[in-house]
């Protein structure tokens, strides 16, 4: 779609952005996880009570559900269907 709109092949740029966001996402996720575990009072290797374990379970489940829901919404709204992809291929091959 980008090549059809701009006429330039920018695959390397998109891959670099993907790689950068993966690295930033991993670093942020680790920081947020440790802060959240500290906030709920989780003690690694310690004797955690039932409330802490329940909070730990919710910390593991709820963010995943929300992110998967966001991904599903993005996928449903993705503008490139099979017909659009075939059109883009014809435009690119015609250049």
C-alpha positions in Angstrom: 0.0 0.0 0.0 2.8 2.4 0.9 4.7 1.6 -2.4 1.5 2.3 -4.3 1.0 5.6 -2.6 4.6 6.9 -2.5 6.2 5.0 -5.4 9.2 4.1 -3.0 10.1 0.8 -1.6 10.6 1.5 2.1 10.8 -2.1 3.5 14.0 -1.4 5.4 12.6 1.6 7.1 9.5 -0.3 8.2 11.6 -3.2 9.5 13.8 -0.8 11.5 10.7 0.7 13.1 9.4 -2.8 13.9 12.7 -3.8 15.4 12.9 -0.6 17.5 9.3 -0.9 18.8 9.9 -4.5 19.8 13.0 -3.5 21.8 11.3 -0.6 23.5 8.2 -2.7 24.2 10.3 -5.4 25.8 12.1 -2.9 28.0 8.9 -1.1 29.0 7.1 -4.4 29.7 9.8 -5.5 32.1 9.8 -2.2 34.0 6.0 -2.1 34.3 5.9 -5.8 35.4 8.3 -5.2 38.3 6.6 -2.1 39.4 3.2 -3.8 39.3 4.5 -6.8 41.2 5.9 -4.5 43.9 2.6 -2.6 44.0 0.5 -5.7 44.7 3.0 -6.8 47.3 4.3 -9.9 45.6 7.3 -11.5 47.3 9.3 -13.8 45.0 9.9 -17.1 46.7 8.0 -15.8 49.7 4.8 -16.8 51.4 2.2 -14.7 49.5 -1.4 -14.6 50.7 -4.4 -15.4 48.7 -5.1 -11.7 47.7 -1.6 -11.3 46.4 -1.9 -14.5 44.3 -5.3 -13.3 43.0 -3.9 -9.9 42.1 -0.9 -11.7 40.4 -3.3 -13.8 38.3 -5.3 -10.7 37.3 -2.1 -8.9 36.4 -1.3 -11.8 34.1 -4.8 -12.2 32.5 -6.4 -8.7 32.2 -3.6 -6.9 30.2 -3.4 -9.8 27.7 -7.2 -9.7 27.2 -7.2 -6.0 26.6 -4.3 -6.1 24.2 -5.8 -9.0 22.3 -9.1 -7.0 22.1 -7.2 -4.0 20.7 -5.4 -6.2 18.2 -8.7 -7.7 17.1 -10.2 -4.2 16.6 -7.2 -3.2 14.5 -7.4 -6.3 12.4 -11.1 -5.9 11.8 -10.6 -2.3 10.6 -7.6 -3.2 8.4 -8.3 -1.6 5.0 -6.4 -4.0 2.8 -8.6 -6.9 1.7 -7.9 -9.4 -1.1 -9.3 -7.1 -3.8 -7.2 -4.1 -2.6 -4.1 -6.3 -2.5 -4.7 -7.5 -6.1 -5.2 -3.8 -7.2 -2.0 -2.8 -5.5 -0.1 -5.7 -7.2 -1.3 -4.5 -10.6 -0.3 -0.9 -9.9 3.2 -2.0 -8.7 3.7 -4.3 -11.7 2.6 -1.6 -14.1 5.4 0.8 -13.0 
